[in-house]
């Protein structure tokens, strides 16, 4: 129950931050959503009811599935790379689109 609530809070906070206009909030929201999804995938591995997946110490039926753990490890690396890319975009960008662009009121047909 605690895990489900944690996932819900992380994803809800992440969605709220992604819907903001500031790029730094979007990056933090992306990180929160990726953590929530990682917890969801780890919960699919049911490690708490099974033993560690070391076959020389446990049987195949009692071993936890190592595939969700490897997926989460891969997802952590990918989300870190995407977060760094988004942070670079936040630094390079000159505006965060939080203020309206002043309109000069004149249109020119010059090419």
Backbone bond lengths (Angstrom), bond angles and torsions (degrees), N, CA, C in turn:
res aa  C-N    CA-C-N  psi(-1)  N-CA   C-N-CA  omega(-1)  CA-C   N-CA-C  phi
1 X - - - 1.451 - - 1.525 110.88 -
2 X 1.328 116.19 -40.59 1.466 120.09 179.17 1.529 110.31 -64.89
3 X 1.326 116.41 -38.69 1.462 120.06 179.86 1.524 110.87 -64.63
4 X 1.325 116.92 -42.44 1.464 120.59 179.24 1.532 111.19 -64.64
5 X 1.314 116.87 -40.47 1.466 120.18 177.31 1.527 111.14 -66.04
6 X 1.313 116.79 -39.17 1.466 120.55 178.37 1.520 110.92 -63.11
7 X 1.326 116.14 -44.09 1.467 120.17 178.26 1.524 109.91 -62.70
8 X 1.322 117.26 -43.45 1.461 120.66 -179.78 1.512 112.48 -62.85
9 X 1.319 117.21 -42.75 1.470 120.68 179.79 1.525 110.57 -67.42
10 X 1.334 117.67 -43.07 1.461 120.47 179.54 1.524 112.08 -62.45
11 X 1.327 116.50 -45.63 1.465 119.55 -178.47 1.526 110.72 -69.45
12 X 1.332 118.15 -40.10 1.467 120.33 179.22 1.527 111.22 -64.54
13 X 1.328 117.06 -43.56 1.464 119.58 178.03 1.527 110.97 -65.77
14 X 1.330 116.78 -38.10 1.461 120.53 178.11 1.515 112.72 -64.53
15 X 1.321 116.75 -42.49 1.469 120.13 178.46 1.527 110.28 -65.55
16 X 1.324 116.80 -40.50 1.470 120.04 177.78 1.530 110.74 -60.91
17 X 1.337 117.32 -43.18 1.453 119.97 -178.86 1.523 112.23 -71.61
18 X 1.318 117.59 -33.81 1.468 119.62 178.92 1.531 110.89 -68.05
19 X 1.313 117.68 -29.28 1.460 120.65 179.80 1.531 113.40 -77.23
20 X 1.339 117.94 -4.08 1.457 121.85 175.74 1.524 109.11 -79.82
21 X 1.316 117.19 168.48 1.452 120.22 -176.64 1.520 113.39 -96.70
22 X 1.301 118.43 -14.15 1.451 121.82 -178.56 1.529 109.94 -78.48
23 X 1.332 116.99 133.22 1.462 120.73 -175.32 1.526 112.42 -65.67
24 X 1.323 117.63 -35.84 1.464 119.97 179.26 1.528 110.89 -64.74
25 X 1.311 117.70 -37.92 1.467 120.43 176.93 1.515 110.99 -66.77
26 X 1.310 116.99 -35.20 1.463 120.59 177.82 1.530 109.93 -65.28
27 X 1.329 116.97 -41.40 1.469 120.69 179.18 1.532 110.16 -64.08
28 X 1.328 117.21 -44.21 1.464 120.68 179.25 1.532 110.18 -65.42
29 X 1.327 117.35 -40.60 1.458 120.96 177.46 1.514 112.12 -62.50
30 X 1.321 116.44 -39.73 1.464 119.99 176.72 1.520 110.47 -62.30
31 X 1.322 116.61 -41.29 1.460 120.15 178.23 1.520 112.25 -63.39
32 X 1.331 117.19 -41.32 1.461 120.55 179.17 1.527 111.74 -65.34
33 X 1.322 116.51 -41.22 1.468 119.45 178.67 1.526 110.57 -65.82
34 X 1.325 117.29 -40.13 1.469 118.76 179.54 1.525 111.09 -66.11
35 X 1.338 118.09 -35.58 1.466 119.81 176.01 1.522 110.96 -66.18
36 X 1.321 117.29 -40.53 1.460 120.28 178.02 1.515 112.52 -63.10
37 X 1.315 116.48 -41.49 1.464 120.37 179.16 1.526 110.46 -68.12
38 X 1.331 117.15 -37.82 1.462 120.09 177.30 1.524 111.06 -62.97
39 X 1.326 117.52 -40.86 1.460 120.03 176.56 1.525 111.41 -63.77
40 X 1.325 116.93 -36.81 1.464 120.59 178.40 1.531 110.85 -64.66
41 X 1.330 116.29 -44.08 1.463 119.71 -179.88 1.527 110.55 -67.26
42 X 1.332 117.35 -38.49 1.461 119.54 177.52 1.525 111.44 -65.76
43 X 1.311 117.55 -33.77 1.462 120.10 177.64 1.522 110.94 -66.47
44 X 1.325 116.84 -25.50 1.461 120.06 177.40 1.524 111.89 -70.69
45 X 1.335 117.13 -20.61 1.459 121.12 179.98 1.514 113.45 -79.82
46 X 1.303 118.94 -12.68 1.468 127.12 -179.36 1.526 112.39 40.78
47 X 1.299 116.69 57.73 1.458 120.72 179.82 1.521 111.35 -73.49
48 X 1.328 119.06 -24.09 1.463 120.01 -177.23 1.526 112.53 -71.64
49 X 1.325 118.80 -24.44 1.468 120.90 179.67 1.521 112.76 -99.87
50 X 1.306 116.98 -2.78 1.462 120.40 -178.62 1.521 109.80 -127.65
51 X 1.293 116.21 172.77 1.452 121.15 -179.16 1.524 110.13 -94.83
52 X 1.314 116.45 169.92 1.461 121.48 179.96 1.538 109.59 -60.83
53 X 1.341 117.48 144.08 1.469 120.31 -175.77 1.528 113.23 -78.83
54 X 1.309 116.98 54.39 1.461 122.16 174.38 1.525 107.13 -107.60
55 X 1.313 116.66 104.85 1.453 121.00 -168.99 1.525 113.55 -67.86
56 X 1.323 118.93 -21.77 1.460 118.44 179.03 1.525 111.11 -74.70
57 X 1.351 118.05 -17.96 1.461 121.71 179.86 1.531 113.24 -105.17
58 X 1.312 117.55 -26.47 1.469 121.48 -178.54 1.514 109.78 -129.74
59 X 1.312 115.05 160.85 1.460 119.81 176.59 1.525 110.92 -80.22
60 X 1.311 114.98 167.48 1.462 119.50 -178.46 1.524 111.08 -66.23
61 X 1.305 117.98 -36.80 1.468 120.86 -178.22 1.524 112.39 -69.98
62 X 1.334 118.50 -29.14 1.457 121.47 -177.55 1.525 112.92 -94.48
63 X 1.336 118.36 -6.16 1.460 121.17 -176.54 1.523 110.78 -81.99
64 X 1.303 116.03 145.00 1.460 121.32 176.52 1.527 109.20 -75.38
65 X 1.306 115.07 156.47 1.452 120.63 -179.91 1.532 109.22 -78.58
66 X 1.337 119.70 119.06 1.460 120.80 -178.49 1.524 113.73 -80.41
67 X 1.329 118.27 -9.16 1.459 120.89 -177.03 1.529 113.13 -63.76
68 X 1.350 120.87 -45.88 1.473 118.84 177.06 1.526 113.14 -61.36
69 X 1.327 117.00 -33.09 1.459 119.26 177.97 1.527 111.33 -66.52
70 X 1.312 116.66 -39.18 1.467 119.01 177.90 1.527 111.07 -70.64
71 X 1.339 117.56 -34.69 1.461 120.24 175.48 1.518 111.10 -63.26
72 X 1.327 117.27 -41.70 1.464 120.73 -179.98 1.516 110.47 -66.86
73 X 1.309 118.01 -39.72 1.459 120.63 177.58 1.526 110.71 -61.63
74 X 1.316 117.04 -42.54 1.457 121.12 176.82 1.522 111.00 -65.70
75 X 1.327 117.43 -40.31 1.467 120.96 179.87 1.523 111.59 -66.02
76 X 1.335 117.63 -34.35 1.459 120.50 177.44 1.523 110.32 -63.85
77 X 1.311 117.27 -43.94 1.463 121.04 179.89 1.525 110.62 -64.75
78 X 1.320 117.18 -43.83 1.459 120.90 -179.47 1.522 110.95 -66.12
79 X 1.335 117.93 -43.26 1.467 119.48 -179.44 1.523 111.29 -67.75
80 X 1.326 117.94 -31.71 1.466 119.70 175.86 1.526 110.38 -66.29
81 X 1.314 117.40 -41.87 1.466 120.58 179.02 1.521 111.26 -65.28
82 X 1.326 117.44 -42.17 1.460 120.61 179.18 1.530 110.50 -67.73
83 X 1.326 117.23 -36.88 1.469 120.49 177.69 1.526 111.16 -64.01
84 X 1.325 116.81 -41.72 1.465 119.88 177.61 1.519 110.24 -64.12
85 X 1.324 117.08 -41.12 1.462 120.67 177.94 1.526 110.92 -62.52
86 X 1.332 117.14 -42.58 1.459 120.27 179.13 1.529 111.52 -68.16
87 X 1.322 117.59 -35.49 1.464 120.01 176.26 1.522 111.33 -65.85
88 X 1.328 117.34 -38.27 1.466 120.28 176.08 1.524 109.95 -64.01
89 X 1.325 117.20 -41.43 1.468 119.50 176.53 1.524 111.33 -63.55
90 X 1.324 117.63 -35.25 1.460 120.74 178.73 1.524 110.82 -68.36
91 X 1.328 117.19 -35.85 1.466 120.14 179.72 1.518 110.93 -74.22
92 X 1.317 116.86 -41.16 1.472 120.51 -177.54 1.527 111.16 -70.69
93 X 1.322 117.16 -37.26 1.457 120.58 -177.27 1.518 111.68 -61.08
94 X 1.333 115.55 137.16 1.463 119.29 -178.33 1.515 111.78 -89.36
95 X 1.321 117.27 -24.78 1.465 120.06 179.22 1.512 108.76 -131.60
96 X 1.338 117.31 154.32 1.460 120.13 174.41 1.513 111.44 -108.69
97 X 1.319 116.66 14.53 1.464 121.20 175.76 1.530 111.02 62.16
98 X 1.328 116.06 37.45 1.457 118.96 178.59 1.526 111.98 -99.44
99 X 1.327 117.39 -12.65 1.454 121.04 178.96 1.517 108.61 -121.57
100 X 1.303 114.98 148.34 1.464 119.83 179.14 1.523 109.25 -71.84
101 X 1.313 116.06 141.68 1.454 121.45 176.83 1.526 108.44 -77.54
102 X 1.328 117.69 127.83 1.466 118.69 -179.72 1.526 110.12 -67.33
103 X 1.295 115.71 133.99 1.455 122.06 -179.94 1.507 108.14 -93.51
104 X 1.338 116.32 130.35 1.458 119.77 -178.25 1.519 112.05 -72.87
105 X 1.313 118.19 -20.90 1.460 121.67 176.74 1.506 113.34 87.91
106 X 1.306 117.81 -8.48 1.465 120.37 178.69 1.503 109.59 -117.98
107 X 1.309 115.02 141.61 1.458 120.40 176.71 1.498 108.42 -115.31
108 X 1.307 117.06 131.88 1.462 120.23 178.54 1.519 108.42 -111.60
109 X 1.311 114.44 145.42 1.465 120.23 179.88 1.525 110.76 -99.51
110 X 1.301 117.69 17.95 1.452 120.53 -178.87 1.528 109.20 -74.32
111 X 1.323 114.64 143.90 1.452 120.86 179.91 1.490 111.13 -107.27
